[in-house]
Amino acid sequence: MTTFDVEALRRRFPALAIEDGGRPVALFDGPGGTQVPESVIAAIGDYYRTSNANHDGPFLTSRRSDAAVEEAHQAMADMLGAASSDEIKFGANMTSLTFHVSRSIGATMAPGDEIVVTILDHEGNVGPWKAIAADRGLVVRTVDIRESDVTLDLASLDAVLGPRTKLVAVGWASNAVGTINPVAEIVRRAHAVGAWTYVDAVHAAPHLPIDVRAIGTDFLACSTYKFFGPHAGVLYGRAEILDTLPAYKLVPATDRFETGTGNFEGLAGVTAAVEYLAEVGDAFGGARKGATRRERVLAGMGAIRAYELDLYRRLADGLDTIPGMAIYGITDRARFDQRTPTAALRVEGVAPRDVAKALGAEGIAVWDGDFYATGLIERLGLADSGGVVRIGLTHYNTAAEVDRLIEALVRIATSTPAATAVAG
Ligand SMILES: Cc1ncc(COP(=O)(O)O)c(C=O)c1O
């Protein structure tokens, strides 16, 4: 297998060359949205140059546009491991798609039926379920975490599952602290009580191979702007369920879940984003010649995962040297396979927003706050003090960038009034 050549990949992303104050920016904001390779930008431009039309018309540009849309469905089916491209639905983003399909799923439930959500999840997989529950008289039950390592408490899951549970909504990975949930096991437990599952894979998709059939989920949602594509949401629904759900659609529309006119140029970019991951598999994942696109994407994700975990270890080692540093989530190196390369931290004596501002002033991009993991940040008791600082590594980050970040964090941590008093 060829060594992961991060510099070669970085050259494919024009935005990584942006300079701030004479230095290239160091972007650790990936969990909020990633940069896109030139091939994605070109695909979107090419759609406009060659294929721009509404769908289902008996003329060239419409036929081309329809082909681009079909191709994007197939690309996402390949990436997620769906049995058919008919199981893929596009929408504006994960949140809008979830609100939309929650109406259909909720229509199958009776008052008193139960939906399970988790305290670890992004609001995108909580709010829509609370809203439909309020509309239809359903009960929402919430799975708790183990505070020590910010992982889901499966005993708490078992305690809320019961004969009236109709849906379990759970994240594949936490966008705030990076915990990877045992989704296959959670799906198994949900199915054992006859419930459907809705997996939020938004944070998992840029970091992990996804296989909807291996985990057996009924639904899964993700967002292509988190994995090197344009702003679009993707819903996978198992055909047996999707085809029988009531659909909120216009009478003449052919698709039952993709309402209105789609973001066709964006979908051309989605195909290019999936192809990019496949190309990473060709170059660095050891994908064999003639492999399917799915195999190539899996190879790419394998290479990305190995590189990111190495980089995360470097980040973790650096963070450990900083006085007054608190890290939330899994910190045991032997368990790093259960986390994404996303660190949530606080620097003693400095508000998260001030840490992010100080880093931003040095051209280093990080997010602070709760990132819509609102319940989690409240549960950790951090909501009233600015949440956490989130360092999100992506496969295009480098060891040099991590070192630059650590140096900046050391300066921030050692220039607090508390640190200065101790040193003085
Ligand atoms: C884990 C997770 N779920 C859901 C969302 C919402 O995604 P979207 O912006 O596509 O609605 C995000 C966005 O940050 C996220 O990180």
The ligand as an SDF file (V2000), in Angstrom:
LIG
                    3D

 16 16  0  0  0  0  0  0  0  0999 V2000
  -23.7420   14.9860   13.7480 C   0  0  0  0  0  0  0  0  0  0  0  0
  -24.5340   15.9910   12.9670 C   0  0  0  0  0  0  0  0  0  0  0  0
  -25.8100   15.7320   12.6890 N   0  0  0  0  0  0  0  0  0  0  0  0
  -26.5670   16.5800   11.9840 C   0  0  0  0  0  0  0  0  0  0  0  0
  -26.0560   17.7660   11.5160 C   0  0  0  0  0  0  0  0  0  0  0  0
  -26.9410   18.6590   10.7210 C   0  0  0  0  0  0  0  0  0  0  0  0
  -26.5670   18.5760    9.3870 O   0  0  0  0  0  0  0  0  0  0  0  0
  -27.1340   19.5860    8.3160 P   0  0  0  0  0  0  0  0  0  0  0  0
  -26.3680   20.8460    8.4370 O   0  0  0  0  0  0  0  0  0  0  0  0
  -26.8890   18.8920    7.0160 O   0  0  0  0  0  0  0  0  0  0  0  0
  -28.5790   19.7640    8.5910 O   0  0  0  0  0  0  0  0  0  0  0  0
  -24.7290   18.0960   11.7890 C   0  0  0  0  0  0  0  0  0  0  0  0
  -24.1760   19.3950   11.3660 C   0  0  0  0  0  0  0  0  0  0  0  0
  -23.2320   19.8910   11.9260 O   0  0  0  0  0  0  0  0  0  0  0  0
  -23.9450   17.1800   12.5240 C   0  0  0  0  0  0  0  0  0  0  0  0
  -22.6580   17.4320   12.7910 O   0  0  0  0  0  0  0  0  0  0  0  0
  1  2  1  0
  2  3  1  0
  2 15  2  0
  3  4  2  0
  4  5  1  0
  5  6  1  0
  5 12  2  0
  6  7  1  0
  7  8  1  0
  8  9  2  0
  8 10  1  0
  8 11  1  0
 12 13  1  0
 12 15  1  0
 13 14  2  0
 15 16  1  0
M  END
$$$$
